[in-house]
């Protein structure tokens, strides 16, 4: 593992975290499209099915996953390649998916109902 100053650790964590949140954002765009499709099929509005708290939590999980990926990669902060940045974004995308799957298995009742009381265990619309 590389040796960094305190400021460099913060830079690394923020860079990896923002990249992870970006990757999670790509996942959320797909989920919001599915949410719109479900709302149309059920004759509801998107607002009735949308859960802002879950969206924010999803971005935070992506941030954490990307930050961990950056820490474990230990890149040279002066020479970060686009491939490394995209790897951190991919970690946010995939890491959030894996973490949310584990959470839904640990607490299946909390993941199965959204804020409207609708069963959302079979579809993950917000990330």
C-alpha positions, -999 to 999 in steps of 0.1 A, spaced: 0 0 0 13 35 -9 21 61 17 1 93 15 -1 125 35 -33 134 52 -43 157 23 -35 130 -2 -57 105 17 -86 130 16 -80 136 -22 -80 98 -28 -111 91 -8 -130 120 -24 -119 111 -59 -128 75 -55 -161 84 -38 -172 108 -65 -163 83 -92 -183 57 -73 -213 80 -70 -210 87 -107 -212 50 -114 -241 47 -91 -257 76 -110 -256 55 -142 -274 27 -124 -300 51 -110 -308 65 -145 -317 30 -156 -338 25 -124 -357 58 -130 -366 47 -165 -380 14 -151 -398 34 -124 -415 55 -152 -425 23 -170 -440 8 -138 -459 40 -130 -474 40 -165 -483 3 -162 -500 9 -128 -517 41 -138 -497 61 -112 -474 90 -113 -436 87 -109 -439 108 -77 -462 82 -61 -435 55 -65 -404 76 -61 -384 73 -28 -359 102 -24 -344 87 8 -336 55 -10 -320 74 -39 -297 94 -16 -288 62 3 -280 46 -30 -256 74 -40 -239 72 -6 -234 35 -10 -218 41 -44 -196 68 -29 -183 44 -2 -178 16 -27 -158 39 -50 -137 52 -21 -128 17 -9 -118 8 -45 -96 38 -47 -80 30 -13 -73 -6 -23 -59 4 -57 -35 29 -42 -29 49 -74 -2 75 -79 -23 106 -73 -3 127 -97 -9 103 -126 -44 88 -123 -54 72 -156 -89 73 -170 -90 35 -167 -85 38 -130 -112 65 -127 -136 43 -146 -127 13 -124 -137 34 -93 -170 43 -111 -176 6 -119 -169 -2 -82 -197 23 -73 -221 7 -98 -214 -29 -89 -206 -23 -52 -239 -6 -46 -257 -34 -63 -239 -60 -41 -243 -41 -9 -281 -35 -15 -286 -72 -23 -269 -82 10 -290 -57 29 -322 -69 13 -313 -105 24 -305 -94 60 -337 -74 63 -361 -87 37 -391 -70 52 -376 -35 51 -364 -39 15 -397 -54 3 -419 -24 10 -413 11 -3 -427 42 12 -461 37 -4 -464 1 10 -459 -13 -25 -439 -45 -28 -407 -35 -44 -386 -66 -37 -386 -78 -73 -376 -45 -88 -349 -21 -78 -358 12 -94 -336 36 -76 -303 20 -77 
